[in-house]
Amino acid sequence: MITNLTDINRKSFHQESIIGLKEVNCFFGINGAGKSALANYILDSDKEHAICFDTKFVENNMLVTDSN
């Protein structure tokens, strides 16, 4: 489990750090704030434990389509 992120260098972040992550975290904010960039950073950092419930996850795992 990731508890801290340090020196995040992705898209919206430059040398940022986040301390105190728990088992479940929810990130929200305005468009362009870096939510997806942060989620992708976390996924890349801990592929074994991290899950991101983003649009791709919903489409692949929960989206119900009309069979007709």
All heavy atoms as TSV, in Angstrom:
chain	resi	resn	atom	element	x	y	z
A	1	MET	N	N	0.838	-1.177	0.000
A	1	MET	CA	C	0.000	0.000	0.000
A	1	MET	C	C	0.883	1.240	0.000
A	1	MET	O	O	1.857	1.320	0.738
A	1	MET	CB	C	-0.894	-0.017	1.237
A	1	MET	CG	C	-1.769	1.208	1.335
A	1	MET	SD	S	-2.905	1.172	2.741
A	1	MET	CE	C	-1.785	1.509	4.074
A	2	ILE	N	N	0.542	2.189	-0.815
A	2	ILE	CA	C	1.263	3.459	-0.863
A	2	ILE	C	C	0.738	4.378	0.243
A	2	ILE	O	O	-0.468	4.565	0.374
A	2	ILE	CB	C	1.066	4.152	-2.229
A	2	ILE	CG1	C	1.650	3.296	-3.353
A	2	ILE	CG2	C	1.689	5.538	-2.232
A	2	ILE	CD1	C	1.356	3.833	-4.736
A	3	THR	N	N	1.628	4.925	1.044
A	3	THR	CA	C	1.221	5.870	2.091
A	3	THR	C	C	1.704	7.284	1.809
A	3	THR	O	O	1.166	8.240	2.344
A	3	THR	CB	C	1.741	5.423	3.467
A	3	THR	OG1	O	3.166	5.306	3.413
A	3	THR	CG2	C	1.138	4.083	3.866
A	4	ASN	N	N	2.743	7.412	0.970
A	4	ASN	CA	C	3.296	8.726	0.636
A	4	ASN	C	C	3.731	8.747	-0.821
A	4	ASN	O	O	4.213	7.744	-1.349
A	4	ASN	CB	C	4.532	9.044	1.492
A	4	ASN	CG	C	4.217	9.049	2.961
A	4	ASN	OD1	O	3.331	9.735	3.403
A	4	ASN	ND2	N	4.951	8.250	3.711
A	5	LEU	N	N	3.589	9.877	-1.459
A	5	LEU	CA	C	4.116	10.090	-2.801
A	5	LEU	C	C	5.067	11.276	-2.730
A	5	LEU	O	O	4.718	12.319	-2.171
A	5	LEU	CB	C	2.984	10.400	-3.785
A	5	LEU	CG	C	1.931	9.313	-3.989
A	5	LEU	CD1	C	0.783	9.850	-4.831
A	5	LEU	CD2	C	2.545	8.094	-4.638
A	6	THR	N	N	6.259	11.123	-3.238
A	6	THR	CA	C	7.211	12.224	-3.206
A	6	THR	C	C	7.785	12.469	-4.592
A	6	THR	O	O	7.924	11.557	-5.397
A	6	THR	CB	C	8.366	11.931	-2.233
A	6	THR	OG1	O	8.991	10.705	-2.595
A	6	THR	CG2	C	7.869	11.837	-0.798
A	7	ASP	N	N	8.101	13.716	-4.850
A	7	ASP	CA	C	8.709	14.137	-6.110
A	7	ASP	C	C	7.890	13.711	-7.330
A	7	ASP	O	O	8.410	13.139	-8.283
A	7	ASP	CB	C	10.142	13.608	-6.240
A	7	ASP	CG	C	11.038	14.120	-5.132
A	7	ASP	OD1	O	10.776	15.240	-4.658
A	7	ASP	OD2	O	11.970	13.414	-4.750
A	8	ILE	N	N	6.591	13.981	-7.287
A	8	ILE	CA	C	5.725	13.659	-8.416
A	8	ILE	C	C	6.063	14.615	-9.563
A	8	ILE	O	O	6.003	15.829	-9.404
A	8	ILE	CB	C	4.237	13.816	-8.054
A	8	ILE	CG1	C	3.889	12.938	-6.856
A	8	ILE	CG2	C	3.352	13.473	-9.254
A	8	ILE	CD1	C	2.514	13.216	-6.282
A	9	ASN	N	N	6.436	14.077	-10.680
A	9	ASN	CA	C	6.731	14.877	-11.868
A	9	ASN	C	C	5.918	14.327	-13.032
A	9	ASN	O	O	6.377	13.495	-13.789
A	9	ASN	CB	C	8.225	14.823	-12.208
A	9	ASN	CG	C	9.034	15.669	-11.268
A	9	ASN	OD1	O	8.805	16.860	-11.144
A	9	ASN	ND2	N	9.966	15.038	-10.570
A	10	ARG	N	N	4.714	14.760	-13.136
A	10	ARG	CA	C	3.800	14.338	-14.201
A	10	ARG	C	C	2.924	15.517	-14.563
A	10	ARG	O	O	2.491	16.271	-13.702
A	10	ARG	CB	C	2.877	13.201	-13.738
A	10	ARG	CG	C	3.511	11.860	-13.665
A	10	ARG	CD	C	3.112	11.070	-14.928
A	10	ARG	NE	N	3.815	9.821	-14.970
A	10	ARG	CZ	C	3.250	8.652	-14.797
A	10	ARG	NH1	N	1.974	8.550	-14.592
A	10	ARG	NH2	N	3.976	7.563	-14.853
A	11	LYS	N	N	2.610	15.662	-15.782
A	11	LYS	CA	C	1.643	16.601	-16.316
A	11	LYS	C	C	1.421	17.844	-15.441
A	11	LYS	O	O	2.059	18.854	-15.643
A	11	LYS	CB	C	0.328	15.865	-16.573
A	11	LYS	CG	C	-0.598	16.545	-17.531
A	11	LYS	CD	C	-1.770	15.642	-17.837
A	11	LYS	CE	C	-2.786	16.332	-18.697
A	11	LYS	NZ	N	-3.916	15.478	-18.991
A	12	SER	N	N	0.544	17.783	-14.459
A	12	SER	CA	C	0.176	18.944	-13.652
A	12	SER	C	C	1.040	19.130	-12.409
A	12	SER	O	O	0.796	20.048	-11.626
A	12	SER	CB	C	-1.290	18.829	-13.215
A	12	SER	OG	O	-2.136	18.709	-14.323
A	13	PHE	N	N	2.021	18.272	-12.203
A	13	PHE	CA	C	2.789	18.300	-10.965
A	13	PHE	C	C	4.276	18.467	-11.243
A	13	PHE	O	O	4.822	17.891	-12.169
A	13	PHE	CB	C	2.582	16.996	-10.187
A	13	PHE	CG	C	1.145	16.712	-9.872
A	13	PHE	CD1	C	0.387	15.891	-10.704
A	13	PHE	CD2	C	0.542	17.277	-8.773
A	13	PHE	CE1	C	-0.944	15.633	-10.423
A	13	PHE	CE2	C	-0.786	17.028	-8.482
A	13	PHE	CZ	C	-1.529	16.203	-9.316
A	14	HIS	N	N	4.925	19.246	-10.403
A	14	HIS	CA	C	6.376	19.415	-10.499
A	14	HIS	C	C	6.949	19.359	-9.088
A	14	HIS	O	O	6.729	20.262	-8.277
A	14	HIS	CB	C	6.731	20.739	-11.165
A	14	HIS	CG	C	8.202	20.964	-11.260
A	14	HIS	ND1	N	9.008	20.203	-12.072
A	14	HIS	CD2	C	9.004	21.842	-10.624
A	14	HIS	CE1	C	10.260	20.621	-11.933
A	14	HIS	NE2	N	10.277	21.603	-11.054
A	15	GLN	N	N	7.625	18.249	-8.789
A	15	GLN	CA	C	8.255	18.044	-7.475
A	15	GLN	C	C	7.248	18.153	-6.328
A	15	GLN	O	O	7.551	18.689	-5.273
A	15	GLN	CB	C	9.387	19.045	-7.261
A	15	GLN	CG	C	10.534	18.932	-8.239
A	15	GLN	CD	C	11.231	17.581	-8.214
A	15	GLN	OE1	O	11.085	16.812	-9.145
A	15	GLN	NE2	N	11.952	17.287	-7.174
A	16	GLU	N	N	6.042	17.637	-6.521
A	16	GLU	CA	C	5.017	17.669	-5.473
A	16	GLU	C	C	5.145	16.447	-4.572
A	16	GLU	O	O	5.676	15.417	-4.967
A	16	GLU	CB	C	3.617	17.699	-6.088
A	16	GLU	CG	C	3.328	18.912	-6.932
A	16	GLU	CD	C	3.193	20.188	-6.135
A	16	GLU	OE1	O	2.823	20.129	-4.937
A	16	GLU	OE2	O	3.448	21.250	-6.699
A	17	SER	N	N	4.644	16.551	-3.357
A	17	SER	CA	C	4.626	15.428	-2.423
A	17	SER	C	C	3.260	15.349	-1.756
A	17	SER	O	O	2.648	16.370	-1.464
A	17	SER	CB	C	5.698	15.599	-1.352
A	17	SER	OG	O	6.973	15.562	-1.933
A	18	ILE	N	N	2.795	14.126	-1.532
A	18	ILE	CA	C	1.538	13.895	-0.824
A	18	ILE	C	C	1.836	12.895	0.279
A	18	ILE	O	O	2.372	11.818	0.036
A	18	ILE	CB	C	0.454	13.340	-1.769
A	18	ILE	CG1	C	0.176	14.343	-2.899
A	18	ILE	CG2	C	-0.821	13.028	-0.999
A	18	ILE	CD1	C	-0.753	13.804	-3.968
A	19	ILE	N	N	1.477	13.257	1.500
A	19	ILE	CA	C	1.762	12.420	2.664
A	19	ILE	C	C	0.441	12.044	3.323
A	19	ILE	O	O	-0.483	12.842	3.378
A	19	ILE	CB	C	2.662	13.182	3.661
A	19	ILE	CG1	C	3.992	13.511	2.978
A	19	ILE	CG2	C	2.897	12.384	4.930
A	19	ILE	CD1	C	4.869	14.455	3.755
A	20	GLY	N	N	0.348	10.830	3.813
A	20	GLY	CA	C	-0.821	10.404	4.578
A	20	GLY	C	C	-1.908	9.735	3.758
A	20	GLY	O	O	-3.071	9.788	4.122
A	21	LEU	N	N	-1.540	9.076	2.665
A	21	LEU	CA	C	-2.543	8.341	1.897
A	21	LEU	C	C	-3.024	7.136	2.702
A	21	LEU	O	O	-2.259	6.520	3.435
A	21	LEU	CB	C	-1.955	7.878	0.563
A	21	LEU	CG	C	-1.626	8.974	-0.440
A	21	LEU	CD1	C	-0.895	8.386	-1.643
A	21	LEU	CD2	C	-2.881	9.695	-0.891
A	22	LYS	N	N	-4.272	6.818	2.575
A	22	LYS	CA	C	-4.876	5.681	3.280
A	22	LYS	C	C	-5.200	4.592	2.269
A	22	LYS	O	O	-4.863	4.688	1.101
A	22	LYS	CB	C	-6.141	6.136	4.015
A	22	LYS	CG	C	-5.896	7.260	5.004
A	22	LYS	CD	C	-5.032	6.812	6.148
A	22	LYS	CE	C	-4.846	7.960	7.138
A	22	LYS	NZ	N	-3.925	7.655	8.188
A	23	GLU	N	N	-5.907	3.553	2.721
A	23	GLU	CA	C	-6.235	2.442	1.833
A	23	GLU	C	C	-7.173	2.850	0.709
A	23	GLU	O	O	-7.115	2.309	-0.377
A	23	GLU	CB	C	-6.838	1.296	2.635
A	23	GLU	CG	C	-5.812	0.608	3.510
A	23	GLU	CD	C	-6.375	-0.576	4.244
A	23	GLU	OE1	O	-7.249	-1.262	3.690
A	23	GLU	OE2	O	-5.963	-0.805	5.378
A	24	VAL	N	N	-8.060	3.802	0.976
A	24	VAL	CA	C	-8.983	4.291	-0.045
A	24	VAL	C	C	-8.876	5.808	-0.077
A	24	VAL	O	O	-8.981	6.466	0.956
A	24	VAL	CB	C	-10.449	3.889	0.261
A	24	VAL	CG1	C	-11.400	4.503	-0.760
A	24	VAL	CG2	C	-10.586	2.378	0.297
A	25	ASN	N	N	-8.655	6.357	-1.267
A	25	ASN	CA	C	-8.542	7.805	-1.427
A	25	ASN	C	C	-9.415	8.244	-2.582
A	25	ASN	O	O	-9.526	7.553	-3.586
A	25	ASN	CB	C	-7.091	8.197	-1.708
A	25	ASN	CG	C	-6.201	7.902	-0.519
A	25	ASN	OD1	O	-6.136	8.670	0.403
A	25	ASN	ND2	N	-5.543	6.755	-0.564
A	26	CYS	N	N	-10.024	9.400	-2.427
A	26	CYS	CA	C	-10.870	9.974	-3.470
A	26	CYS	C	C	-10.313	11.344	-3.819
A	26	CYS	O	O	-10.114	12.185	-2.938
A	26	CYS	CB	C	-12.304	10.093	-2.943
A	26	CYS	SG	S	-13.432	10.815	-4.143
A	27	PHE	N	N	-10.033	11.549	-5.092
A	27	PHE	CA	C	-9.510	12.830	-5.552
A	27	PHE	C	C	-10.573	13.508	-6.401
A	27	PHE	O	O	-11.161	12.886	-7.283
A	27	PHE	CB	C	-8.234	12.633	-6.379
A	27	PHE	CG	C	-7.141	11.933	-5.615
A	27	PHE	CD1	C	-6.875	10.600	-5.839
A	27	PHE	CD2	C	-6.403	12.615	-4.662
A	27	PHE	CE1	C	-5.881	9.945	-5.140
A	27	PHE	CE2	C	-5.409	11.969	-3.946
A	27	PHE	CZ	C	-5.153	10.637	-4.191
A	28	PHE	N	N	-10.845	14.781	-6.126
A	28	PHE	CA	C	-11.824	15.505	-6.915
A	28	PHE	C	C	-11.327	16.926	-7.134
A	28	PHE	O	O	-10.473	17.421	-6.401
A	28	PHE	CB	C	-13.205	15.507	-6.241
A	28	PHE	CG	C	-13.208	16.125	-4.871
A	28	PHE	CD1	C	-13.498	17.462	-4.704
A	28	PHE	CD2	C	-12.930	15.350	-3.758
A	28	PHE	CE1	C	-13.503	18.032	-3.439
A	28	PHE	CE2	C	-12.925	15.911	-2.486
A	28	PHE	CZ	C	-13.216	17.259	-2.327
A	29	GLY	N	N	-11.837	17.552	-8.166
A	29	GLY	CA	C	-11.443	18.919	-8.465
A	29	GLY	C	C	-11.926	19.324	-9.842
A	29	GLY	O	O	-12.555	18.548	-10.556
A	30	ILE	N	N	-11.612	20.543	-10.211
A	30	ILE	CA	C	-12.048	21.066	-11.497
A	30	ILE	C	C	-11.294	20.379	-12.637
A	30	ILE	O	O	-10.248	19.765	-12.412
A	30	ILE	CB	C	-11.851	22.596	-11.573
A	30	ILE	CG1	C	-10.372	22.950	-11.432
A	30	ILE	CG2	C	-12.678	23.310	-10.521
A	30	ILE	CD1	C	-10.066	24.415	-11.698
A	31	ASN	N	N	-11.837	20.494	-13.841
A	31	ASN	CA	C	-11.161	19.935	-15.011
A	31	ASN	C	C	-9.768	20.542	-15.143
A	31	ASN	O	O	-9.586	21.742	-14.951
A	31	ASN	CB	C	-11.964	20.212	-16.277
A	31	ASN	CG	C	-13.247	19.417	-16.334
A	31	ASN	OD1	O	-13.439	18.485	-15.566
A	31	ASN	ND2	N	-14.125	19.779	-17.243
A	32	GLY	N	N	-8.804	19.701	-15.459
A	32	GLY	CA	C	-7.440	20.179	-15.647
A	32	GLY	C	C	-6.629	20.327	-14.369
A	32	GLY	O	O	-5.502	20.805	-14.401
A	33	ALA	N	N	-7.198	19.910	-13.233
A	33	ALA	CA	C	-6.496	20.053	-11.956
A	33	ALA	C	C	-5.419	18.997	-11.743
A	33	ALA	O	O	-4.564	19.161	-10.888
A	33	ALA	CB	C	-7.498	20.010	-10.798
A	34	GLY	N	N	-5.487	17.878	-12.508
A	34	GLY	CA	C	-4.478	16.840	-12.381
A	34	GLY	C	C	-4.952	15.553	-11.746
A	34	GLY	O	O	-4.150	14.708	-11.360
A	35	LYS	N	N	-6.267	15.370	-11.626
A	35	LYS	CA	C	-6.802	14.152	-11.011
A	35	LYS	C	C	-6.359	12.902	-11.764
A	35	LYS	O	O	-5.885	11.942	-11.159
A	35	LYS	CB	C	-8.330	14.221	-10.952
A	35	LYS	CG	C	-8.888	15.395	-10.164
A	35	LYS	CD	C	-10.399	15.462	-10.239
A	35	LYS	CE	C	-10.946	15.647	-11.643
A	35	LYS	NZ	N	-10.686	16.933	-12.288
A	36	SER	N	N	-6.529	12.905	-13.072
A	36	SER	CA	C	-6.148	11.743	-13.874
A	36	SER	C	C	-4.638	11.527	-13.863
A	36	SER	O	O	-4.166	10.392	-13.795
A	36	SER	CB	C	-6.632	11.902	-15.315
A	36	SER	OG	O	-8.044	11.909	-15.355
A	37	ALA	N	N	-3.884	12.606	-13.923
A	37	ALA	CA	C	-2.423	12.491	-13.882
A	37	ALA	C	C	-1.977	11.875	-12.561
A	37	ALA	O	O	-1.104	10.997	-12.533
A	37	ALA	CB	C	-1.777	13.860	-14.072
A	38	LEU	N	N	-2.588	12.291	-11.461
A	38	LEU	CA	C	-2.259	11.737	-10.153
A	38	LEU	C	C	-2.673	10.268	-10.065
A	38	LEU	O	O	-1.904	9.424	-9.590
A	38	LEU	CB	C	-2.932	12.539	-9.042
A	38	LEU	CG	C	-2.650	12.087	-7.619
A	38	LEU	CD1	C	-1.157	12.104	-7.327
A	38	LEU	CD2	C	-3.410	12.953	-6.631
A	39	ALA	N	N	-3.866	9.940	-10.556
A	39	ALA	CA	C	-4.330	8.553	-10.534
A	39	ALA	C	C	-3.395	7.663	-11.348
A	39	ALA	O	O	-3.037	6.564	-10.915
A	39	ALA	CB	C	-5.751	8.459	-11.068
A	40	ASN	N	N	-2.984	8.123	-12.511
A	40	ASN	CA	C	-2.066	7.334	-13.343
A	40	ASN	C	C	-0.707	7.180	-12.682
A	40	ASN	O	O	-0.074	6.123	-12.783
A	40	ASN	CB	C	-1.923	7.959	-14.726
A	40	ASN	CG	C	-3.177	7.795	-15.545
A	40	ASN	OD1	O	-3.893	6.815	-15.410
A	40	ASN	ND2	N	-3.462	8.756	-16.396
A	41	TYR	N	N	-0.246	8.195	-11.990
A	41	TYR	CA	C	1.022	8.114	-11.264
A	41	TYR	C	C	0.928	7.041	-10.174
A	41	TYR	O	O	1.834	6.221	-10.009
A	41	TYR	CB	C	1.367	9.468	-10.652
A	41	TYR	CG	C	2.672	9.477	-9.908
A	41	TYR	CD1	C	3.864	9.674	-10.593
A	41	TYR	CD2	C	2.726	9.276	-8.541
A	41	TYR	CE1	C	5.078	9.675	-9.919
A	41	TYR	CE2	C	3.925	9.280	-7.863
A	41	TYR	CZ	C	5.099	9.479	-8.550
A	41	TYR	OH	O	6.287	9.466	-7.876
A	42	ILE	N	N	-0.171	7.037	-9.439
A	42	ILE	CA	C	-0.356	6.046	-8.378
A	42	ILE	C	C	-0.437	4.639	-8.972
A	42	ILE	O	O	0.177	3.704	-8.457
A	42	ILE	CB	C	-1.610	6.370	-7.539
A	42	ILE	CG1	C	-1.364	7.659	-6.734
A	42	ILE	CG2	C	-1.975	5.211	-6.613
A	42	ILE	CD1	C	-2.595	8.199	-6.041
A	43	LEU	N	N	-1.195	4.481	-10.049
A	43	LEU	CA	C	-1.303	3.174	-10.703
A	43	LEU	C	C	0.056	2.674	-11.172
A	43	LEU	O	O	0.387	1.496	-11.002
A	43	LEU	CB	C	-2.264	3.250	-11.886
A	43	LEU	CG	C	-3.743	3.363	-11.539
A	43	LEU	CD1	C	-4.551	3.656	-12.793
A	43	LEU	CD2	C	-4.242	2.108	-10.869
A	44	ASP	N	N	0.857	3.548	-11.754
A	44	ASP	CA	C	2.181	3.159	-12.224
A	44	ASP	C	C	3.121	2.819	-11.070
A	44	ASP	O	O	4.014	1.997	-11.207
A	44	ASP	CB	C	2.809	4.269	-13.081
A	44	ASP	CG	C	2.119	4.421	-14.426
A	44	ASP	OD1	O	1.371	3.501	-14.826
A	44	ASP	OD2	O	2.336	5.465	-15.065
A	45	SER	N	N	2.902	3.459	-9.917
A	45	SER	CA	C	3.779	3.258	-8.761
A	45	SER	C	C	3.474	1.975	-7.995
A	45	SER	O	O	4.345	1.440	-7.322
A	45	SER	CB	C	3.660	4.448	-7.803
A	45	SER	OG	O	4.065	5.624	-8.439
A	46	ASP	N	N	2.232	1.501	-8.060
A	46	ASP	CA	C	1.844	0.316	-7.286
A	46	ASP	C	C	0.807	-0.496	-8.056
A	46	ASP	O	O	-0.346	-0.592	-7.661
A	46	ASP	CB	C	1.296	0.729	-5.925
A	46	ASP	CG	C	1.097	-0.444	-4.981
A	46	ASP	OD1	O	1.446	-1.584	-5.342
A	46	ASP	OD2	O	0.589	-0.218	-3.865
A	47	LYS	N	N	1.230	-1.087	-9.159
A	47	LYS	CA	C	0.323	-1.840	-10.034
A	47	LYS	C	C	-0.338	-3.018	-9.325
A	47	LYS	O	O	-1.433	-3.434	-9.678
A	47	LYS	CB	C	1.074	-2.331	-11.273
A	47	LYS	CG	C	1.516	-1.223	-12.194
A	47	LYS	CD	C	2.226	-1.801	-13.401
A	47	LYS	CE	C	2.893	-0.762	-14.244
A	47	LYS	NZ	N	2.063	0.215	-14.850
A	48	GLU	N	N	0.314	-3.562	-8.322
A	48	GLU	CA	C	-0.202	-4.738	-7.627
A	48	GLU	C	C	-1.406	-4.416	-6.738
A	48	GLU	O	O	-2.309	-5.235	-6.579
A	48	GLU	CB	C	0.901	-5.370	-6.780
A	48	GLU	CG	C	0.499	-6.666	-6.122
A	48	GLU	CD	C	1.644	-7.297	-5.352
A	48	GLU	OE1	O	2.819	-7.035	-5.675
A	48	GLU	OE2	O	1.353	-8.055	-4.413
A	49	HIS	N	N	-1.447	-3.223	-6.145
A	49	HIS	CA	C	-2.484	-2.906	-5.165
A	49	HIS	C	C	-3.442	-1.798	-5.577
A	49	HIS	O	O	-4.529	-1.705	-5.026
A	49	HIS	CB	C	-1.834	-2.517	-3.831
A	49	HIS	CG	C	-1.011	-3.597	-3.246
A	49	HIS	ND1	N	0.358	-3.585	-3.277
A	49	HIS	CD2	C	-1.348	-4.759	-2.651
A	49	HIS	CE1	C	0.825	-4.681	-2.701
A	49	HIS	NE2	N	-0.196	-5.411	-2.320
A	50	ALA	N	N	-3.049	-0.941	-6.480
A	50	ALA	CA	C	-3.859	0.233	-6.806
A	50	ALA	C	C	-4.918	-0.075	-7.858
A	50	ALA	O	O	-4.673	-0.799	-8.816
A	50	ALA	CB	C	-2.956	1.363	-7.296
A	51	ILE	N	N	-6.092	0.483	-7.656
A	51	ILE	CA	C	-7.184	0.395	-8.624
A	51	ILE	C	C	-7.742	1.802	-8.794
A	51	ILE	O	O	-7.974	2.517	-7.820
A	51	ILE	CB	C	-8.315	-0.531	-8.125
A	51	ILE	CG1	C	-7.811	-1.947	-7.909
A	51	ILE	CG2	C	-9.482	-0.522	-9.110
A	51	ILE	CD1	C	-8.814	-2.854	-7.227
A	52	CYS	N	N	-7.970	2.186	-10.020
A	52	CYS	CA	C	-8.545	3.495	-10.299
A	52	CYS	C	C	-9.922	3.288	-10.918
A	52	CYS	O	O	-10.040	2.680	-11.983
A	52	CYS	CB	C	-7.643	4.276	-11.255
A	52	CYS	SG	S	-8.291	5.913	-11.637
A	53	PHE	N	N	-10.946	3.754	-10.252
A	53	PHE	CA	C	-12.301	3.617	-10.763
A	53	PHE	C	C	-12.615	4.788	-11.694
A	53	PHE	O	O	-13.435	5.642	-11.392
A	53	PHE	CB	C	-13.300	3.537	-9.601
A	53	PHE	CG	C	-13.118	2.306	-8.763
A	53	PHE	CD1	C	-12.415	2.357	-7.578
A	53	PHE	CD2	C	-13.628	1.089	-9.184
A	53	PHE	CE1	C	-12.230	1.219	-6.811
A	53	PHE	CE2	C	-13.461	-0.051	-8.429
A	53	PHE	CZ	C	-12.753	0.011	-7.237
A	54	ASP	N	N	-11.937	4.814	-12.825
A	54	ASP	CA	C	-12.123	5.874	-13.803
A	54	ASP	C	C	-13.052	5.404	-14.918
A	54	ASP	O	O	-13.625	4.323	-14.863
A	54	ASP	CB	C	-10.775	6.326	-14.366
A	54	ASP	CG	C	-10.005	5.192	-15.021
A	54	ASP	OD1	O	-10.514	4.051	-15.076
A	54	ASP	OD2	O	-8.880	5.454	-15.475
A	55	THR	N	N	-13.211	6.223	-15.941
A	55	THR	CA	C	-14.087	5.883	-17.055
A	55	THR	C	C	-13.697	4.565	-17.703
A	55	THR	O	O	-14.557	3.736	-18.018
A	55	THR	CB	C	-14.068	7.015	-18.104
A	55	THR	OG1	O	-14.473	8.231	-17.475
A	55	THR	CG2	C	-15.003	6.721	-19.258
A	56	LYS	N	N	-12.409	4.346	-17.890
A	56	LYS	CA	C	-11.937	3.105	-18.510
A	56	LYS	C	C	-12.337	1.892	-17.669
A	56	LYS	O	O	-12.788	0.883	-18.199
A	56	LYS	CB	C	-10.416	3.143	-18.676
A	56	LYS	CG	C	-9.886	1.940	-19.446
A	56	LYS	CD	C	-8.368	1.834	-19.441
A	56	LYS	CE	C	-7.663	3.102	-19.801
A	56	LYS	NZ	N	-6.197	2.967	-19.828
A	57	PHE	N	N	-12.193	1.992	-16.346
A	57	PHE	CA	C	-12.571	0.888	-15.464
A	57	PHE	C	C	-14.059	0.591	-15.582
A	57	PHE	O	O	-14.467	-0.564	-15.696
A	57	PHE	CB	C	-12.220	1.218	-14.004
A	57	PHE	CG	C	-12.575	0.117	-13.052
A	57	PHE	CD1	C	-11.678	-0.897	-12.777
A	57	PHE	CD2	C	-13.822	0.075	-12.445
A	57	PHE	CE1	C	-12.006	-1.931	-11.907
A	57	PHE	CE2	C	-14.156	-0.952	-11.580
A	57	PHE	CZ	C	-13.249	-1.951	-11.312
A	58	VAL	N	N	-14.877	1.638	-15.563
A	58	VAL	CA	C	-16.330	1.457	-15.661
A	58	VAL	C	C	-16.699	0.825	-16.996
A	58	VAL	O	O	-17.488	-0.118	-17.052
A	58	VAL	CB	C	-17.069	2.798	-15.465
A	58	VAL	CG1	C	-18.555	2.654	-15.760
A	58	VAL	CG2	C	-16.859	3.320	-14.051
A	59	GLU	N	N	-16.125	1.308	-18.082
A	59	GLU	CA	C	-16.426	0.752	-19.397
A	59	GLU	C	C	-16.036	-0.719	-19.498
A	59	GLU	O	O	-16.754	-1.519	-20.083
A	59	GLU	CB	C	-15.711	1.544	-20.487
A	59	GLU	CG	C	-16.303	2.910	-20.711
A	59	GLU	CD	C	-15.486	3.762	-21.670
A	59	GLU	OE1	O	-14.342	3.383	-22.017
A	59	GLU	OE2	O	-15.993	4.815	-22.067
A	60	ASN	N	N	-14.903	-1.089	-18.910
A	60	ASN	CA	C	-14.418	-2.466	-18.995
A	60	ASN	C	C	-15.083	-3.421	-18.013
A	60	ASN	O	O	-15.106	-4.625	-18.238
A	60	ASN	CB	C	-12.909	-2.514	-18.775
A	60	ASN	CG	C	-12.145	-1.867	-19.899
A	60	ASN	OD1	O	-12.622	-1.769	-21.022
A	60	ASN	ND2	N	-10.949	-1.412	-19.593
A	61	ASN	N	N	-15.618	-2.906	-16.911
A	61	ASN	CA	C	-16.095	-3.789	-15.857
A	61	ASN	C	C	-17.558	-3.642	-15.460
A	61	ASN	O	O	-18.123	-4.564	-14.886
A	61	ASN	CB	C	-15.242	-3.593	-14.594
A	61	ASN	CG	C	-13.816	-3.986	-14.825
A	61	ASN	OD1	O	-13.495	-5.159	-14.860
A	61	ASN	ND2	N	-12.956	-3.006	-15.015
A	62	MET	N	N	-18.177	-2.501	-15.741
A	62	MET	CA	C	-19.516	-2.279	-15.222
A	62	MET	C	C	-20.526	-1.763	-16.240
A	62	MET	O	O	-21.694	-1.737	-15.952
A	62	MET	CB	C	-19.456	-1.261	-14.080
A	62	MET	CG	C	-18.710	-1.730	-12.883
A	62	MET	SD	S	-18.787	-0.483	-11.626
A	62	MET	CE	C	-17.105	-0.496	-11.092
A	63	LEU	N	N	-20.082	-1.336	-17.355
A	63	LEU	CA	C	-20.985	-0.727	-18.315
A	63	LEU	C	C	-21.976	-1.750	-18.853
A	63	LEU	O	O	-21.601	-2.811	-19.321
A	63	LEU	CB	C	-20.191	-0.120	-19.477
A	63	LEU	CG	C	-20.981	0.722	-20.455
A	63	LEU	CD1	C	-21.565	1.939	-19.734
A	63	LEU	CD2	C	-20.104	1.179	-21.592
A	64	VAL	N	N	-23.235	-1.422	-18.736
A	64	VAL	CA	C	-24.292	-2.283	-19.242
A	64	VAL	C	C	-24.717	-1.759	-20.607
A	64	VAL	O	O	-24.983	-0.580	-20.776
A	64	VAL	CB	C	-25.517	-2.292	-18.290
A	64	VAL	CG1	C	-26.642	-3.129	-18.859
A	64	VAL	CG2	C	-25.107	-2.776	-16.915
A	65	THR	N	N	-24.749	-2.660	-21.583
A	65	THR	CA	C	-25.159	-2.246	-22.921
A	65	THR	C	C	-26.418	-3.006	-23.332
A	65	THR	O	O	-26.692	-4.098	-22.853
A	65	THR	CB	C	-24.052	-2.533	-23.953
A	65	THR	OG1	O	-23.735	-3.911	-23.900
A	65	THR	CG2	C	-22.809	-1.718	-23.640
A	66	ASP	N	N	-27.154	-2.415	-24.204
A	66	ASP	CA	C	-28.363	-3.033	-24.729
A	66	ASP	C	C	-27.959	-4.119	-25.716
A	66	ASP	O	O	-27.192	-3.872	-26.637
A	66	ASP	CB	C	-29.210	-1.975	-25.422
A	66	ASP	CG	C	-30.572	-2.516	-25.826
A	66	ASP	OD1	O	-30.851	-3.706	-25.586
A	66	ASP	OD2	O	-31.352	-1.734	-26.407
A	67	SER	N	N	-28.456	-5.328	-25.524
A	67	SER	CA	C	-28.066	-6.428	-26.393
A	67	SER	C	C	-28.779	-6.409	-27.744
A	67	SER	O	O	-28.478	-7.194	-28.622
A	67	SER	CB	C	-28.328	-7.762	-25.696
A	67	SER	OG	O	-29.709	-7.892	-25.406
A	68	ASN	N	N	-29.760	-5.546	-27.903
A	68	ASN	CA	C	-30.481	-5.459	-29.181
A	68	ASN	C	C	-29.750	-4.593	-30.120
A	68	ASN	O	O	-29.603	-3.630	-30.426
A	68	ASN	CB	C	-31.921	-4.992	-28.971
A	68	ASN	CG	C	-32.713	-6.060	-28.230
A	68	ASN	OD1	O	-32.435	-7.235	-28.362
A	68	ASN	ND2	N	-33.682	-5.628	-27.442
